[in-house]
Structure formats: C-alpha cells, structure tokens
Amino acid sequence: MPPEQCKAARAKLERAKQRRQGLLRELTEDEAKLAHMRAQAHPDTAAIEAQERMAALTRRVLETAEEEVGSLEELVHALCDDLP
C-alpha cells in the first residue's frame, strides 16, 4: 500500500485513541460525581438517576470508541506492516 494511506490510517488511529482517552476521563468524572451524590446526607434521587444515565451513555460511547480503536489498529497493521 502507498505510504500515504498508512500515514492517514495512523493519524486516524491516534485521533481515535485520544478520543477514547477523553471518554475514559469523562467516565471517571461521571462516576466520581455519582459517588459524591450518593454519599450526601439527603441524596437527590432524580439527580442521581440523571447522573446514572449520563454514566451509562458515556460507557456505551466508550465501548464504541474501543471498537473503533481496535478496527483501526487492524487497518494500520494491514496497511503499514509491509512498508519499509
């Protein structure tokens, strides 16, 4: 494959990894907020449920991002391994 395709695939992979890292940070923040909300003396049930939905959504998006990274790693492997 042409080196340009390899370079483009590596760039996509790097962006996908950065996105995944951002989502991991976001999930960590979501879960920390949730733990803090639950620990309050008088927890706000509606706010906790909303935060639980946010954390679940972030988890699903993170799973998709992880699949994307895996697919792009395979693509980079296929495109770039034979190049000097």
For each residue, the residues with C-beta under 8 A, 3 or more apart:
1: 5 6 78 79 80 82 83
2: 5 6
3: 6 7 83
4: 7 8
5: 1 2 8 9 79
6: 1 2 3 9 10 76 79 80 83
7: 3 4 10 11
8: 4 5 11 12
9: 5 6 12 13 72 75 76 79 80
10: 6 7 13 14 76 80
11: 7 8 14 15
12: 8 9 15 16 72 75
13: 9 10 16 17 69 72 73 75 76
14: 10 11 17 18
15: 11 12 18 19
16: 12 13 19 20 65 68 69 72
17: 13 14 20 21 69
18: 14 15 21 22
19: 15 16 22 23 65
20: 16 17 23 24 62 65 66 68 69
21: 17 18 24 25
22: 18 19 25 26
23: 19 20 26 27 58 61 62 65
24: 20 21 27 28 62
25: 21 22 28 29
26: 22 23 29 30 58
27: 23 24 30 31 55 58 59 62
28: 24 25 31 32
29: 25 26 32 33
30: 26 27 33 34 51 54 55 58
31: 27 28 34 35 55
32: 28 29 35 36
33: 29 30 36 37 51
34: 30 31 37 38 48 51 52 55
35: 31 32 38 39
36: 32 33 39 40
37: 33 34 40 43 44 47 48 51
38: 34 35 43 48
39: 35 36 43
40: 36 37 43 44
41:
42:
43: 37 38 39 40 47 48
44: 37 40 47 48
45: 48 49
46: 49 50
47: 37 43 44 50 51
48: 34 37 38 43 44 45 51 52
49: 45 46 52 53
50: 46 47 53 54
51: 30 33 34 37 47 48 54 55
52: 34 48 49 55 56
53: 49 50 56 57
54: 30 50 51 57 58
55: 27 30 31 34 51 52 58 59
56: 52 53 59 60
57: 53 54 60 61
58: 23 26 27 30 54 55 61 62
59: 27 55 56 62 63
60: 56 57 63 64
61: 23 57 58 64 65
62: 20 23 24 27 58 59 65 66
63: 59 60 66 67
64: 60 61 67 68
65: 16 19 20 23 61 62 68 69
66: 20 62 63 69 70
67: 63 64 70 71
68: 16 20 64 65 71 72
69: 13 16 17 20 65 66 72 73
70: 66 67 73 74
71: 67 68 74 75
72: 9 12 13 16 68 69 75 76
73: 13 69 70 76 77
74: 70 71 77 78
75: 9 12 13 71 72 78 79
76: 6 9 10 13 72 73 79 80
77: 73 74 80 81
78: 1 74 75 81
79: 1 5 6 9 75 76 83
80: 1 6 9 10 76 77 83
81: 77 78
82: 1
83: 1 3 6 79 80
84:
